[in-house]
């Protein structure tokens, strides 16, 4: 017994999406109106990444809330603003700061820029490791509707702080 999404794209500018039980043959849960760029594949991928439970076991309210949340991250709409701050040697002043506005799929930072590459080899390696971990943790928190909008990781002499804000629809 499994669940799937049905999708009606008869209108050129919008899609209608809902759930159905593929073995029982019945539709369940709320119907979601999306733009024509909605991708069932991306929705399934995000559902799996978020480790969400079987939608047939969710209340109507839970399912509706989850669908609306995941819809924000399908497609290329730049709706997440993210800032990274890199602190070195327990300084109160950020050694490096960058802010981007991007979509969920492109969210994340790279240590490969002149400022961070000027660090010692050991510090650069730590920065690289921490940025990768922060990027992954941030994506997971965002997807799982975590209440936090900031993550901070520290190792030896380096501290990375990432904070984000998701545009409301």
ABEGO torsion letter per residue (X at the ends): XBBBBBBBAABAABBBBBBBBAAAGBBBEBBBBBBAABBAAAAAAAAAAAGBBBAAABBAAAAAAAAAAAAAABEABBABBBBBBBBBGGBABBABBBBBBBBAAABEBBABBAAAAABBAAAAAAAAAAAAAAAAAAAAAAAAGBABABBBBBBEABBBBBBBBBBBX
